[in-house]
Structure formats: C-alpha cells, structure tokens
C-alpha cells in the first residue's frame, strides 16, 4: 500500500467513525469518498487514454482516406 492509499484509508476510517458516532452529519457519499479516490484516478486516466486512442485512430483514418482520394 502506498502512502497516498494509506492516508486515504486512514481518513476514510476516521470519517466513518465520526459519522457513526454522530459527530458529523454529512452524506455517506462524502464519508466514503476517500475510499474511492484511487479508483477515480485510475478511471480518469483510463478514460483519457481511451479518448486519445479513439481520436488518434479516427484522425489517422481520415488522413489515409484523404490521401487515397
């Protein structure tokens, strides 16, 4: 586990404890956010890479079609 993952996990556990003891009245979405932060970063990077792949492939096909015509 990297340092960032440990920090996210510790913050998440603290927030869950505060929510369960009634010290904070936040939505569970905010309480569990530190647990999903790493997953969100991975999904964001994967989405950007996929968009880049689609755009470059489409661009290459357009250029190849223009050369053939």
C-alpha positions in Angstrom: 0.0 0.0 0.0 1.4 3.4 -1.0 1.5 6.4 1.3 -1.4 8.0 -0.5 -3.5 4.9 -0.2 -2.7 4.7 3.5 -3.7 8.3 4.0 -6.9 7.8 2.1 -7.7 4.7 4.1 -7.0 6.4 7.5 -9.0 9.5 6.6 -11.9 7.2 5.5 -11.8 5.2 8.7 -11.8 8.4 10.7 -14.7 9.9 8.8 -16.8 6.6 9.1 -16.1 6.7 12.9 -17.2 10.3 13.1 -20.3 9.6 11.1 -21.3 6.6 13.2 -20.7 8.4 16.5 -22.8 11.4 15.3 -20.1 14.0 15.3 -20.7 14.8 11.6 -23.9 14.8 9.7 -22.5 14.6 6.2 -23.8 12.4 3.4 -22.4 8.9 3.1 -21.1 9.9 -0.3 -18.7 12.4 1.3 -17.8 10.0 4.1 -16.8 7.2 1.7 -15.1 9.4 -0.8 -11.5 8.7 0.4 -12.0 5.0 -0.2 -12.9 5.6 -3.9 -10.4 8.4 -4.7 -7.7 5.9 -6.0 -10.3 4.2 -8.2 -11.5 7.5 -9.5 -7.9 8.5 -10.5 -7.4 5.2 -12.3 -10.8 5.5 -14.2 -9.9 9.1 -15.1 -6.6 8.1 -16.6 -8.1 5.1 -18.4 -10.8 7.4 -19.9 -8.3 10.0 -21.1 -6.2 7.2 -22.7 -9.3 5.7 -24.4 -10.3 9.1 -25.8 -6.8 9.7 -27.0 -6.8 6.3 -28.7 -10.1 6.9 -30.4 -9.2 10.4 -31.6 -5.8 9.4 -33.0 -7.2 6.4 -34.7 -10.0 8.4 -36.3 -7.6 11.1 -37.3 -5.2 8.6 -38.9 -8.1 7.0 -40.9 -9.3 10.5 -42.1 -5.8 11.3 -43.3 -5.4 8.0 -45.0 -8.8 8.4 -46.8 -7.8 11.9 -48.0 -4.6 10.6 -49.5 -6.4 7.8 -51.3 -9.0 10.2 -52.8 
